[in-house]
Amino acid sequence: MEKRPAAALSTNLQKAVQWIGEVIQEHPEKQRNQVVSDAQLRFDLTPAESEFLNHNFKEIITGTEKGNR
């Protein structure tokens, strides 16, 4: 997959990233993988956009989830 500059990200993807950040800050008890899945549906992301979220939030998801258990 080709890397694109941040300015090239779709509006929906930008909104999803912002929303995920807000939800994670406001509700640290929520599972990160569920928040990312909710964002994918909420912002009607394409498969490529969903993969971007999965790839870029993977470190947050696995690192935080393991730390909470």
Backbone as a printed PyTorch tensor [residue, N CA C, xyz], in Angstrom:
tensor([[[  0.8540,  -1.1710,   0.0000],
         [  0.0000,   0.0000,   0.0000],
         [  0.8970,   1.2300,   0.0000]],

        [[  0.5650,   2.2000,  -0.8190],
         [  1.3370,   3.4220,  -0.9310],
         [  1.0340,   4.3570,   0.2370]],

        [[  2.0870,   4.9540,   0.7970],
         [  1.8980,   5.9000,   1.9000],
         [  1.5090,   7.2450,   1.3260]],

        [[  0.5240,   7.8840,   1.9680],
         [  0.0780,   9.1940,   1.5220],
         [  0.3490,  10.1990,   2.6260]],

        [[  0.6140,  11.4500,   2.2530],
         [  0.7890,  12.4680,   3.2860],
         [ -0.5200,  12.7030,   4.0200]],

        [[ -0.4200,  13.2400,   5.2400],
         [ -1.6150,  13.4480,   6.0650],
         [ -2.6480,  14.3090,   5.3440]],

        [[ -2.2160,  15.2700,   4.5590],
         [ -3.1480,  16.1460,   3.8580],
         [ -3.9960,  15.3800,   2.8510]],

        [[ -3.5250,  14.2070,   2.4120],
         [ -4.2420,  13.4290,   1.4170],
         [ -5.2690,  12.4840,   2.0390]],

        [[ -5.3250,  12.4040,   3.3550],
         [ -6.2920,  11.5260,   3.9990],
         [ -7.7000,  12.0570,   3.7750]],

        [[ -8.6330,  11.1550,   3.6090],
         [-10.0170,  11.5580,   3.3910],
         [-10.5730,  12.2570,   4.6330]],

        [[-11.6010,  13.0460,   4.4060],
         [-12.2460,  13.7510,   5.5070],
         [-12.8080,  12.7610,   6.5160]],

        [[-13.4260,  11.6960,   6.0390],
         [-13.9820,  10.6930,   6.9530],
         [-12.8970,  10.0470,   7.8010]],

        [[-11.7640,   9.7590,   7.1970],
         [-10.6750,   9.1450,   7.9420],
         [-10.1110,  10.1220,   8.9700]],

        [[ -9.9800,  11.3680,   8.5910],
         [ -9.5070,  12.3770,   9.5400],
         [-10.4600,  12.4930,  10.7270]],

        [[-11.7500,  12.5060,  10.4490],
         [-12.7510,  12.5710,  11.5210],
         [-12.6820,  11.3270,  12.4050]],

        [[-12.4740,  10.1680,  11.7920],
         [-12.3950,   8.9210,  12.5490],
         [-11.2000,   8.9320,  13.4960]],

        [[-10.0550,   9.3910,  13.0100],
         [ -8.8560,   9.4430,  13.8420],
         [ -9.0790,  10.3850,  15.0180]],

        [[ -9.6640,  11.5360,  14.7540],
         [ -9.9520,  12.4950,  15.8200],
         [-10.9290,  11.8930,  16.8380]],

        [[-11.9780,  11.2550,  16.3340],
         [-12.9900,  10.6570,  17.2100],
         [-12.3800,   9.5610,  18.0840]],

        [[-11.5420,   8.7190,  17.4890],
         [-10.8890,   7.6480,  18.2510],
         [-10.0620,   8.2500,  19.3840]],

        [[ -9.3040,   9.2900,  19.0810],
         [ -8.5020,   9.9400,  20.1160],
         [ -9.3460,  10.4730,  21.2560]],

        [[-10.4570,  11.0830,  20.9130],
         [-11.3460,  11.6370,  21.9300],
         [-11.9560,  10.5340,  22.7930]],

        [[-12.4180,   9.4780,  22.1490],
         [-13.0450,   8.3730,  22.8860],
         [-12.0290,   7.7050,  23.8150]],

        [[-10.8220,   7.4980,  23.3290],
         [ -9.7860,   6.8540,  24.1410],
         [ -9.4490,   7.7170,  25.3590]],

        [[ -9.4040,   9.0380,  25.1680],
         [ -9.1090,   9.9220,  26.3020],
         [-10.2510,   9.9690,  27.2990]],

        [[-11.4760,  10.0310,  26.8020],
         [-12.6350,  10.1570,  27.6760],
         [-13.0370,   8.8350,  28.3340]],

        [[-12.7380,   7.7250,  27.6750],
         [-13.1490,   6.4060,  28.1700],
         [-11.9800,   5.4180,  28.0850]],

        [[-10.9780,   5.5840,  28.9260],
         [ -9.8070,   4.6970,  28.8450],
         [-10.1270,   3.2390,  29.1340]],

        [[-11.2780,   2.9770,  29.7110],
         [-11.6530,   1.5910,  30.0190],
         [-12.1310,   0.8270,  28.7880]],

        [[-12.4830,   1.5360,  27.7290],
         [-12.9800,   0.8690,  26.5160],
         [-11.8420,   0.1500,  25.8060]],

        [[-12.1750,  -0.9930,  25.2340],
         [-11.1880,  -1.7460,  24.4640],
         [-10.8970,  -0.9980,  23.1690]],

        [[ -9.6190,  -0.8000,  22.9150],
         [ -9.2170,   0.0090,  21.7550],
         [ -9.6570,  -0.6130,  20.4330]],

        [[ -9.5830,  -1.9380,  20.3340],
         [ -9.9830,  -2.5750,  19.0750],
         [-11.4730,  -2.3490,  18.8040]],

        [[-12.2810,  -2.2720,  19.8630],
         [-13.7170,  -2.0060,  19.6750],
         [-13.9450,  -0.5590,  19.2520]],

        [[-13.1730,   0.3570,  19.8020],
         [-13.2890,   1.7720,  19.4330],
         [-12.9390,   1.9460,  17.9560]],

        [[-11.8870,   1.2800,  17.5080],
         [-11.4870,   1.3640,  16.0990],
         [-12.5750,   0.7580,  15.2090]],

        [[-13.1310,  -0.3720,  15.6030],
         [-14.2150,  -0.9950,  14.8290],
         [-15.4400,  -0.0870,  14.7560]],

        [[-15.7730,   0.5490,  15.8850],
         [-16.8960,   1.4800,  15.9070],
         [-16.6550,   2.6550,  14.9690]],

        [[-15.4260,   3.1520,  14.9440],
         [-15.0820,   4.2780,  14.0630],
         [-15.2280,   3.8900,  12.5920]],

        [[-14.8330,   2.6650,  12.2690],
         [-14.9300,   2.2070,  10.8820],
         [-16.3770,   2.2300,  10.4080]],

        [[-17.2910,   1.8300,  11.2700],
         [-18.7100,   1.8330,  10.9120],
         [-19.3000,   3.2480,  10.9650]],

        [[-18.9780,   3.9620,  12.0200],
         [-19.5290,   5.2930,  12.2440],
         [-19.1950,   6.2550,  11.1050]],

        [[-17.9730,   6.1620,  10.5770],
         [-17.5240,   7.0870,   9.5420],
         [-17.5160,   6.4640,   8.1480]],

        [[-18.1250,   5.2810,   8.0160],
         [-18.2980,   4.6070,   6.7210],
         [-16.9840,   4.5680,   5.9370]],

        [[-15.9630,   4.0090,   6.5630],
         [-14.6420,   3.9820,   5.9530],
         [-14.5190,   2.8850,   4.9130]],

        [[-13.6910,   3.1340,   3.9330],
         [-13.4110,   2.1470,   2.8970],
         [-12.5180,   1.0560,   3.4870]],

        [[-12.3930,  -0.0680,   2.8060],
         [-11.4840,  -1.1080,   3.3030],
         [-10.0410,  -0.5930,   3.4650]],

        [[ -9.5740,   0.2370,   2.5540],
         [ -8.2120,   0.7810,   2.6600],
         [ -8.0860,   1.7000,   3.8740]],

        [[ -9.1010,   2.5010,   4.1330],
         [ -9.0840,   3.3910,   5.2930],
         [ -9.1370,   2.5830,   6.5890]],

        [[ -9.9320,   1.5300,   6.5910],
         [-10.0180,   0.6560,   7.7620],
         [ -8.6720,  -0.0050,   8.0320]],

        [[ -8.0080,  -0.4400,   6.9850],
         [ -6.6920,  -1.0510,   7.1350],
         [ -5.6970,  -0.0320,   7.6880]],

        [[ -5.7920,   1.2070,   7.2440],
         [ -4.9370,   2.2730,   7.7650],
         [ -5.1200,   2.3950,   9.2740]],

        [[ -6.3690,   2.4330,   9.7380],
         [ -6.6330,   2.5260,  11.1770],
         [ -6.0860,   1.3050,  11.9050]],

        [[ -6.3560,   0.1240,  11.3760],
         [ -5.8860,  -1.0990,  12.0180],
         [ -4.3640,  -1.1050,  12.1370]],

        [[ -3.6990,  -0.6900,  11.0770],
         [ -2.2390,  -0.6890,  11.0580],
         [ -1.6690,   0.3680,  12.0030]],

        [[ -2.2170,   1.5740,  11.9690],
         [ -1.6500,   2.6790,  12.7310],
         [ -2.0720,   2.7090,  14.1920]],

        [[ -3.1580,   2.0490,  14.5340],
         [ -3.5760,   1.9910,  15.9280],
         [ -3.2210,   0.6550,  16.5620]],

        [[ -2.5690,  -0.2340,  15.8050],
         [ -2.2180,  -1.5550,  16.3190],
         [ -1.3420,  -1.4470,  17.5610]],

        [[ -0.3610,  -0.5590,  17.5380],
         [  0.5410,  -0.4040,  18.6660],
         [ -0.2300,   0.0720,  19.8960]],

        [[ -1.1290,   1.0020,  19.7050],
         [ -1.9440,   1.5050,  20.8110],
         [ -2.8450,   0.3820,  21.3250]],

        [[ -3.4650,  -0.3330,  20.4020],
         [ -4.3970,  -1.3900,  20.7810],
         [ -3.6850,  -2.4750,  21.5770]],

        [[ -2.6060,  -3.0190,  21.0540],
         [ -1.9560,  -4.1260,  21.7250],
         [ -1.2190,  -3.6640,  22.9690]],

        [[ -0.5670,  -2.5450,  22.9310],
         [  0.1810,  -2.0450,  24.0880],
         [ -0.7280,  -1.6990,  25.2450]],

        [[ -1.8070,  -1.0020,  24.9870],
         [ -2.7030,  -0.5750,  26.0480],
         [ -3.5030,  -1.7520,  26.5880]],

        [[ -3.9990,  -2.5940,  25.7040],
         [ -4.8190,  -3.7130,  26.1500],
         [ -4.0130,  -4.6560,  27.0380]],

        [[ -2.7760,  -4.9350,  26.6790],
         [ -1.9580,  -5.8100,  27.5050],
         [ -1.6550,  -5.1670,  28.8410]],

        [[ -1.4880,  -3.8420,  28.8430],
         [ -1.1940,  -3.1300,  30.0820],
         [ -2.3620,  -3.0990,  31.0350]],

        [[ -3.5950,  -3.2160,  30.5240],
         [ -4.7860,  -3.1600,  31.3560],
         [ -5.1040,  -4.4940,  32.0180]],

        [[ -4.4970,  -5.5650,  31.5770],
         [ -4.8640,  -6.8910,  32.0920],
         [ -3.9400,  -7.3520,  33.1740]]])
